[in-house]
Amino acid sequence: MASSLRNETDMNETDVVIIGAGHNGLTCAAYLAMAGLRVKVVERRKVVGGAAVTEEFHPGFRNSVAAYTVSLLNPKVIADLGLAEHGLRIVERRAQNFLPSPDGSHLLTGEGRTTESVARLSAHDAEEIGIFSRQLEAIADVLRQFVLRAPPNIVEGFGADAFREAFNALGSANLLRKLSLEQQRDLLDLFTRSAGEMLDERFENDLVKALFGFDAIVGNYASPYAAGSAYVMLHHAFGEVNGKKGVWGHAVGGMGAITQAMAAAARAHGAEIELEAGVREVMVENGRATGVVLNNGTTIRARYVAANVNPKLLYTRLMPAGALAPEFLQRMSRWRNGSGTFRMNVALSALPSFTALPGPGDHLTAGIIIAPDLGYMDRAWLDARSFGWSREPVVEVLIPSTLDDSLAPAGQHVASLFCQHVAPELPDGKSWDDHRDEVADLMIATVDRYAPGFAASVLGRQVLSPLDLEREFGLLGGDIFHGALTLNQLFSARPMLGHADYRGPLKGLYHCGSGAHPGGGVTGAPGHNAAQAILADHRSLFAKR
């Protein structure tokens, strides 16, 4: 198959040029190269990986810089690209989540732990959590089948495209028919209702509600009581690690180990990756994308251009004037970004000890969620909206060195702090550059209230405000998902009705990043799906010759 798709050399330097060597761009490149196409990936930074990279941030201490934990990475992508053969190893958390409360109680979840821990808090919730988790899992099982396929695309007219999309819609409907009527009602609730309402209806205990509520607001600049936040909760239920559904893990060597393995897989099949090669503009000729112009003025001509960047960045910053229909450009200018995320890495002289569960233990391998109730999360969002950042922030602490001793010197540790809520843009014209350290101090102090001595153990830190995330990784507004996971930006509307099939408004232009279905997280799915669209068009083009 590979040789059948490689075509005679022509005026194009390559078959496909991919903008951005983040994990989806690398996934797309690997699939296309495996199919025999000539592929060149251009990356603005000095290293592949986008937001999934590992760097030394303090002498002797390494950690995942932005993306920091593994669950959503698709098993088919792992297998097809042979990532294990290229060195990727994922270890599971020994406990899944640990939620300490100011009153000294706590919740600890994971295999063989959850029911007993919940029962100490509420007998009702101990029974209900299993029912609720099974309901989420049943829906997630069906929706997982949508992850590696394009959603039905809305097209005009009655041509071949409309015929193709009618079959796609029929296939999607057949998948949904696997859900019972009651499950379909639950699915509608999950797409439209707030997580807070649903959790208040099901559970009594605040920590149990917070366990699920955190998934509804992580990377989502919204209250857990915002309509549609339940879908973000469901989105985080799609994952699995080493064949175990709903489990979270750590890539040995940090998240950069994932993208280094992807780059190795792509290169092994002939893909070229050029670093320090930022794109200034997409070349457009006669209504078709024909390549890119780099920041240094170099041009790269290609049959197909695939963009692994936020779609708003692509269409408002990288397209030549007049290339797009005004109504398309106007709508894309309203693409909503902003995760409310503040990201930190800290070097620690010792492990923290939490008042609610002192000393070492498996709970320190878990995702440690500092947000004891839904009201706390709601106030955090309201505070950020009015003040610029929450003065009682939501913080998830992960200590990957408890699972991977290569990240820190012996006896010392690294921790990731994934902090919510902060305003993507501060009010009153204030700059994140002037308030970054102030907010970083607040985040550390917040953890210290639950684990006294934590602040004193910090040897060094790396701090990334929303503005830093945008400047460093192209995450507009610090948006880790390349666009909010709201109902008007999901499925057939991601990134816009009429372009859910990974094809842009110009011939030869494709979306292969998280701004396309199924959305954000380190999944590889948009890269996989975009590659299938490019290959389908390539086969069709040469079948006509």
N, C-alpha and C positions, 0 to 999 in steps of 0.2 A: 504493500500500500504506500509506503513511504516514497519509493522511487517513482510511483505513478503520479504523485502529486508534485514532484519537482519538475519545473518547467524550464524551457530554454532561457538563457540569459537575454535580458532586454535592457531597455533604458533605465529600468529600476535598479537601484543598488541592492534592494532586498525585497522580499515578498511582503513582509510585515515589519513595521516599526512600532514598538510599544513604548509609550510614554510612562516612565516610572517603574522602578525595579522593586516595588513593594511586593508582598506575597502574592497578590492576585496577578500582577503583571508577570511575575516569574512563573506562576502556574500556567497562565495563558501561553507564555513563551515555550514552556516545556511541551505542552500538548501540541502546539503548532509545529515545533521542531521535530517531535516524534512522528508527525504526519508527513514530514519531508519538506516543509516550507523553509525558506530562508528567513531567519528572524533576527532582528536587532532590537535590543532593549537599551534605551537611553535613560540615565538616572542623574539627577541634579547633584545628589550627595556623593561623598567619597566612598560609600559602602552600600551594598545592596541591602534590601530589607524593608525600606520605608519605615513605618512605625514599629515593625517587629525586628528589632536589632538588640544586640548585646554590646555594651561598652564598659570600659573601666571608667568609673566616675570619681573614684578616690583611690589613691595608691594602694594596690593590692585587692581592691574591691570591684567586682564586676556585677552588672545586673541588666535585666531587660529594661530598656530606656523608657518606652511608652507602653505598647502592648505587653502584658506581663503574665498571662496565664493561658492554659490550653484546655479546650473542651470542644469548641465548634469546628476545629479543623476536620474537614470531611474525610472519612475513612477511605473513600474511593480515590481521592486525590493523593492521600498518603501511599496507597498501594500502587496506583498507576504510575506515579513519579518515582517509585522505589525510594522513598525518603529514608527508610530504615537502612537500606543499602548504602545511602550517602551519609550515614552517621547519625540520623535523628533517633533519639531515644526519649520517650515520655514516661515519667514516673508519676504515679497517682498520689494525691494527698492521702495521708493516713486517716485524716478526718476531713470532712468536706467544709463545714462552716462552724465557726465559733462566734457566738453573740454574747458578750458580757453586758450586764445591766448595772446601773449605778446602785441598785439596792442589794447587790451581791449575788443575785441569781445569775444563771447563764443557760444558754442552749448550745448543745454540741451535736452536730449531725454527721451522718455517714453510715456506712453499712454496719448494722448491728448496734448502732448508737441512737438513732433518731427517736424511735418510739419510747425508749426508756427515758431519754432526756426530756422529751416533751411531756411525758407522764408526770414528771416531778413538778411541772408547771401547771398542767391542766389535764385531767382525765378525759374531758370532752375532746380536747385538741389531739390527744394521743390517738384517739379513734378516728377523728376527722382527717388528720394529716395524711394517713395512708389512702383514704378515699380520694382526697383532693389530688394527691400526687399521682395516683393511678389515672385519674381523669385527665390531668395535664399530659401524662405520658402517652395515653391512648391517642389524644389529638396530635401531640408532637410526632408520634410514629407515622401518622398519615401525612402530616405536613412535611416531614423529612423527604418524602418522595417528590415534593415540589422544589426542593433545594437545587437539584442538579438538572433542572429543565426550565426552559424559558416559560414565563407565565403567558397566558393568552394575550396577544397584542391586538389593540384596537386599530383597525385599518379602514380606509374609505374605499368604496367601490366594490366590484364583484370579480376582481381578477384572481390571479394565482395566489397572491398574498392572502386575500380574504379566504380562499379555499383552504389554504394551509392553516390559517388561524382558526377556522371553524373546527378542523380536526383537533387542533391543540386544545381548544375550549372543551370539546367533547371528552378528550382524554383527562383533562382536569376535573370535569364533572364526574367521570367514572371513579377517579381517586377519592373525591369527596363523598361518593356514595358508600365508601367503606365505613364512614361514620354513621352511627345510628341517628335518628331524628333528635334525640336528646343531646347527643354529642354535637350535632350541628348547632343546636341552640346554645350550647356551651361555647362553641367556636365563635358564634356571633357576639356573645358577651365578651369574649376575650379580645375581639377586634375593636369593640366599640366602647366598652365600659372602663371605669377606672379600676386599677388593682385594689385601691383602698376600699372601695365599696364592696368588692367581691370578697376581700379578706375579712372585713368586719362582719360580713354575713356568715362566714364559715368558722371563724376562730374566736376564742376568748382571750388568749394570752398575747400581750404586746410583743414579746420576743418572737413568737411563732409567726405573727403577722409581719414583723420586720424581716424575718428570714426571706419570705417571698417578696415583700415590698421592696427590698433592696434591689432585686433583679428588675423591678419595674422602673427604677429611677437611675440605675447605673448607666452612665453615658447619655442620660436622657434628662435634659434641662427642664424638668417638670415636677410637679407635686405627684405623690402616689395617688392623689385623688383627681388627677387630670384624666379626662376622657381619653381612652386609647392607651393609657399606661399599662393596662393588663396585657396588651400585645407584646410590649417590650419584655414583660415577665415571661411570656410564652416563648419569645425568641431565644431567651437564655436556657430554655429547657430542651433545645434541639441537640445538645452536645453529647459527646461520648469520648471516652479515653480507653484505648486498648480493648475495644469491643464492649465496654461497660457503659451503658446509657446513663446520662445524668451525672457523670463523674467529671471532676476537674483535676487537672494535673499540671506538671511542670516539665518543660523541655530542658533536658540536661544541657547545661551551657547557656541557658536563657533562650528567649524567643529568637535571637539571632541564629540559633542552631537550626530552626525551621527554615528560615530564608536562605541560609548558607546551603542547606541540603537541596532546596528548590533550585538555587542557582547552579549547583553542581549537576543536577538532573538536566536542566535546560542546556548547559554547556556540553554535557555528554552527548547530546543529540544534535549539536552543531549551532545552537543559538549563540549569538554574540551579545555581550553585555558591556556597555561603555559607561564608565563612571565620570563624575564631574562634567556631565553633558546635559545641562538643563535645556528645556525647550522654550524658545521665545515665541514661536508661532507655528500653527499647523498650516501647511501649504494647501491652498485650494485653487484648482484650475477647472474651469467649465463645470462648476457645481460639484466637484469631486475632491475629496481629500487625497493628496498625492505625495505626502511626506511631511517632514518637519524641518524647521529652521532652528538650529541650536543657538544658545546665548552668544556663542563665539562667532556666529555667522555661517557656520557650516550647514549645508543642506543635506538631507538624507531623503532620497526619493524612494517611494514604496507603493505597492499596489493597495495596501491596506494600512490604516493607522488605527491602533487600539490605545485608548486612553485609560490609564490606571490612576486617574486623579479625580478629585471631587468634580462632578459635572458642572457645578457653577463656576469653578475655577477654569475648567476647559472652555466653556462657552463665553464667559465674560472677560477672560484674560488672554486666551491663547488663539482665538480665532481672528482672522483678518476682518477689517471693517467691511460690511456689506455682504459677508458670506452667508449670513443667516437671515431667515425671514424675521421681520421685526416682532411679530406676535410670538414666535418661538423664543427669541432672545428676551422679550419682556417677561414671559412666563418663567424662563429659567433664572432670571435675575431675582425672582421671588423664592427660589429653592431655599428651604429653611435649614439652617445649620445652627450648631451650638450645643455642645454636650454638657456645659456647666462643670467641666472637669479641670482639676488641678492635680498635676502628677509629680510625685517625688520619689527619689531613691535615697536611702540613708544607709551609711556604714555604721555598724553597731559594735561596741566593745563586748557586749553580752546579750543574751536573749532577754526579752522583756518578761516580767512576771505580773500577771493580771490579778487584781484584787479578787475578782469573781472566781478564779481558778488558778491559784498561785503555783509557781514553779514550772519546770519543764513538762512536756507531755505532747501527745499527738495533736492536741488542740493548736499547738504552735505551727503545725504544718498546714492548717486549714486557712480558708479565707476568713479573716477576723473582721467582723462587721461592727463598727461603732456607730450605731443608730438604733437605740433601744425600742423605738416605737414609731408608728406611722405619723403621729403628730410631730415628732422630732423631725422627720423627713420633710413634712409639709412646711414646718416653720423654717427649715433650712432653705427651702426654695423661695419662700416669701421674703426672707431676710436678704437673700442674694439679689432678688429682683429690686429691692428698694435701696440696699446699702452697697451692693457690689459683690459681697461674698457673705456666706453664712458665718455668723459669729459662734454658732454651735454646729460645725460642719459634720457631714456624713463622711466617714473614713473607712475604707477597707485596707487592712494591713495584711500583706502576704510576706512570709519570711522564707524565700526559696532555698536559702542556704541550709535549712533543716532537712531538705531533700537532696541537695546538690552541694557537696562540700568544695567544689571547684571554684565557687564564686567569691569566697572570702578566706583570709588567713585562718589557720587552725584556732578554734576557740572563739572566733568572731563571726559576725553574721551581716547579711544585707537584708533590708526590708524594702518592699514596694509599698508606697502609700498612694492609693487611688482615691482622690478626695472629691466630693460633691458637696454643696453646690456653690459655684462661683459664676458670676456673670461673664459671658464671652467678651462683652465690651463693658467697661466700667462706666457708671453714670457720671454726669457733670464733666465730661472730657478728661477724666483721670486716666492715667496710663498704667498698665500692668507692670511696666518696667520700674515704676516708682513704688509699687506696693507688693511686689513679688515676695521679698524677704519677710515682710510683716505677716503676710498670709501663711508663708511656710512656717514661721514661728508658731502661729495659731494652730496649724495642723499637728505639729509635734506636741504642743501643749495639750491638745485634745486627746491624743493617745496617752499622754502622761497621766491624765486624770483617771484613766482606767488601768494603767500599768505604771504606778509610781516608780520613778527612776529611769523611765524610757528616755526622757530628754537628756539626762546626764550621760547616757550611754552612746549618744550620737557623736561619732567621730568626724563625719563629713556628710555632705548632702548634695544632691542634684535636684534642681527645682525647675519645673516647666509649667508656666502659666498658660492659659488659653492662647495668648499671643505668641508665646514661645512655641507651642505645638503647631500653630499656623506657620510661623516663620521657618521652623526646622523641618517639619514634615508635610507642609501643605494642607494641614487639617484646618480648613476655614472655620473660624470661631472656636477652634479647639475641638471640632466635631470628630469624634473617633469613628463615627459610622459613615462619614462622607454624605451626611444628610439625615435629618431626623426620621425616625421610624414611626411616622404618623400615617394615618389611614390614607391621606392624599399623597403620600410618598412611598407607598408599598405596592408590591406585586405588580399588577398591570400598569400602575401609575409611577413606577420607579424606573427611570427618573421622570417620565412623563407619559401620559397616554399616547399611544402611537409609536413609542420607542422602547417598549419593554422587552423587545427581542434582541437587545444588545446592539442594535444598529442605530446610528445617529441620523440626523436629518440630512446629511450629505452622503452620497455614495462613497463607500470605502472607509467610512468612519465608524468606529465601534467603541462601546463602553465595556471595559473589563474590570472596573474597580467596584468598591463597596457602594457606590452610588447607583449601581444596578442591582437587580434582584439576585439573591435574597437579602441583601443589605450588609450591615457591618459585622465586625468580629473577624478574627483570623480563621477564615473558613476555606478559602481557595475556590469557593463555588462560583462567584462571578467570573473569575479567570477561566475556569473550566467551561462555563456556559458560553462565554464570549468566543472562546476558541472553536466551539462546535458551530457557532453561527458563521464565523469566518471560513471555516472549512466547507460548510454547506455552500456558501456563496462562491468559494473558489472552485469547487467541483462543478457547480452550475455554470460558471463562466467558461470553464474549459470544455464542458460537455457540448457547448454551443459552437466551439471552434472546429 
